[in-house]
Amino acid sequence: MAFNPINWLLGLFSLDIAIDLGTANTLVHVRGKGIVINEPSWVTIDKRSRLPLAIGLEAKGMVGRTPGNVLVVRPVRDGVISEFDVTQVMLEYFIGKVHEQSVVPLPRPRVVIGIPTGVTEVEKRAVYDAVMASGARQAMLIEEPIAAALGAGLPIGEVRGSMVVDIGGGTTEVAVMSMSGVVASRSLRVAGDELDQDIVQYVRNKYNLLVGEGIAEQVKWKIGSAYPLQPEKIMEVRGRNLVNGLPETIELSSIEIREALAGSVQVIIDTVRDALDEIPPEIVADLMDIGICLAGGGALLQGLADRLTDELKLRVWVAEDPLTCVVRGAAFMYEDYDHLSRFLVGLERGSTHHNR
């Protein structure tokens, strides 16, 4: 290919951005600067004009508190775009924020963005189109478990096998990798959001109390667990009594919340076990040395690594800063493009470039 001085200059002065477009949070990493944005994936919209009023942290703070003419939406559901226009506006806002931090005007950026493993061709195209429409010069897609494994520092290019379980807000991604290829993978739509819903349902069924998703999320982080705690914890929760319609405060214990989360936690464990059943015994032997890595926000659920270790008879460990693994892994693409570009997802044929 002939040398193009314009492209060379663009590459020299434009920003290389990695994005983890999550159901719960969107993270943006800028090459040379690190993670510059970590905000909730929420947008507040005026119903009449369809114009955005707030994005990110400010929008999440409005959940459950808006008047009738204002909608608070999460444009990404179960790891995929459910509201295309709103996602585009959100991405434009975050990319614009990155450019505002620069002293001089910059050309449009190159963007690497994570997507769940099990997405359809249409869903892939929606992510690609949203990134391009939000002002990117080039958009590249990488599967989230691959990005998470890179971000966690797993030796996915080596002959020995490694395994990552990436539990986000909308999806749980399981991947076993060896020699820069995926040996087995699973993607399920049971993750952080589902755990929040489990708590909402449990409190509703047991106490006739209606609590919001935000409260349920706080309960999950403060007293939620997958394994007995030492000591067990108690938390006060406020909501609306469904019988008399009045406000009410109750006390919840970590034992109750563990019971509420038990079904979804078991689904995640069974999915990991399914992936293990599919892999050759040589890779199982490798995993007995290296263990299984947990990434994503869901990895922070208390006792989850202990519970998985117990059930799977393999050491399970939590990656350093699990929330940022995907975006940090996606950012590695710019550091070693020649070797890592094989992990980029192809759009046309619906195939990934593994083992090319």
RAZIMO-V239220 format. One record per pair of residues at least 4 apart in sequence whose ideal C-beta (glycine too) atoms are under 6 Angstrom apart, sorted by the first residue. I is the first residue (numbers start at 1). J is the second residue. D is the distance in whole Angstrom. If there is no record, write none. Layout:
# RAZIMO-V239220
i:j:d
I:J:D
I:J:D
This chain:
# RAZIMO-V239220
i:j:d
10:14:5
10:107:5
14:106:6
14:107:4
14:109:5
15:30:6
15:106:6
15:109:4
16:31:4
16:110:5
16:334:4
17:30:6
17:109:5
17:111:5
18:29:4
18:112:5
18:327:5
18:330:4
18:331:4
19:28:5
19:113:5
20:27:4
20:114:5
20:326:4
20:327:4
21:26:6
21:113:6
22:41:6
22:168:5
22:169:6
23:76:5
23:79:6
23:169:4
23:170:3
24:169:3
24:192:6
25:40:6
26:41:5
27:35:6
27:38:5
27:327:4
28:36:6
28:37:4
28:94:5
29:35:5
29:327:5
29:331:4
30:36:5
30:98:6
31:334:5
35:324:6
36:98:6
37:94:5
39:56:3
39:57:5
40:56:6
40:57:6
40:60:4
41:74:6
41:76:5
42:59:4
42:60:4
42:74:6
43:52:5
43:55:5
43:59:5
43:73:6
43:86:5
43:90:5
44:53:4
44:54:4
44:59:4
44:62:5
44:72:5
45:52:6
45:71:5
46:51:5
46:53:6
47:69:5
47:71:6
52:89:5
54:58:4
54:59:4
55:59:5
55:90:6
55:93:5
62:66:5
62:72:5
63:72:5
63:214:6
64:212:5
66:70:4
66:72:6
73:83:6
73:86:6
75:83:4
75:86:4
75:87:4
75:90:6
76:81:6
77:82:4
78:170:4
78:189:4
79:116:4
79:170:4
79:171:4
80:119:6
80:123:5
81:87:5
81:126:5
84:126:6
87:130:5
88:130:5
88:133:5
88:134:5
91:95:6
91:130:6
91:134:4
92:96:6
92:134:4
95:134:6
95:135:6
99:106:6
102:106:5
108:135:6
108:137:4
109:136:6
110:137:6
110:138:4
111:131:5
111:136:4
111:139:5
112:140:5
112:142:6
112:330:5
112:333:5
113:131:6
114:142:6
114:144:4
114:147:5
114:326:5
114:330:5
115:119:5
115:127:6
115:141:5
116:144:6
116:171:5
116:187:5
117:143:5
117:173:5
117:185:5
117:187:4
118:187:3
119:123:4
119:124:6
121:350:5
124:347:6
125:129:6
128:139:5
129:133:6
131:136:5
131:139:4
132:136:6
132:139:5
140:344:5
141:345:4
142:146:6
142:147:5
142:330:5
142:343:6
142:344:6
144:148:6
144:166:6
144:173:5
144:326:5
145:164:5
145:166:5
145:173:4
145:175:4
146:343:5
147:326:5
147:329:4
147:330:5
148:164:5
148:166:4
148:295:4
148:325:4
148:326:5
148:329:6
149:154:4
149:156:5
149:164:4
150:329:3
150:332:5
151:325:4
151:328:4
151:329:3
152:293:5
152:295:5
152:319:4
152:325:5
154:162:4
154:293:6
155:162:6
156:162:6
156:177:4
157:180:5
159:179:6
160:286:4
161:176:6
161:178:4
161:283:3
161:286:4
162:177:6
162:290:6
163:176:5
163:287:6
163:292:5
164:175:6
164:293:5
164:295:6
165:174:5
165:272:6
165:294:5
166:173:4
166:295:5
166:296:4
167:172:5
167:191:5
167:296:4
167:298:3
167:299:6
168:191:5
168:296:5
169:191:6
169:192:4
169:193:5
170:191:6
170:193:6
171:187:6
171:189:6
171:191:5
172:188:5
172:190:6
172:191:5
172:268:5
173:187:5
174:186:4
174:271:6
174:272:6
174:275:5
175:182:6
175:185:4
176:183:5
176:184:5
176:275:6
176:279:5
177:182:6
178:183:5
181:354:5
181:355:4
182:354:6
183:279:5
184:275:5
184:278:4
184:279:5
186:271:5
186:275:5
188:271:5
190:194:5
190:264:5
190:267:5
191:298:6
192:297:6
192:298:5
194:264:5
195:220:6
195:261:5
195:264:6
196:213:5
196:216:4
196:217:5
198:260:5
198:261:5
198:264:6
199:216:4
199:219:5
199:260:5
200:216:5
202:206:6
202:260:4
203:207:5
203:209:5
203:211:5
207:250:5
208:242:5
208:243:5
209:239:4
209:248:6
210:239:5
210:240:5
210:242:6
211:215:4
211:216:6
211:239:4
220:224:4
222:235:5
223:233:4
223:235:5
223:254:4
223:257:5
224:257:5
224:261:6
224:301:6
225:229:5
225:254:6
225:258:5
225:302:4
225:303:4
226:265:5
226:301:6
226:303:5
226:304:4
226:307:4
227:303:3
227:306:5
227:307:4
229:254:5
232:254:5
232:255:6
233:254:4
234:251:6
234:253:5
235:252:5
236:249:6
236:251:6
237:250:6
237:252:5
238:249:5
241:246:5
241:248:4
252:256:5
261:265:5
269:311:5
279:283:5
287:314:6
291:315:4
291:317:5
292:314:6
292:316:5
293:319:5
294:299:4
294:305:6
294:318:5
295:299:6
295:319:5
295:322:5
295:325:4
296:322:6
297:323:5
299:318:5
299:322:4
303:307:6
305:316:5
305:318:5
308:312:6
308:316:4
309:315:6
309:316:5
318:322:6
319:325:5
324:328:5
325:329:6
333:340:5
336:340:5
337:341:5
342:353:5
342:356:5
344:353:6
345:352:5
346:351:5
346:353:6
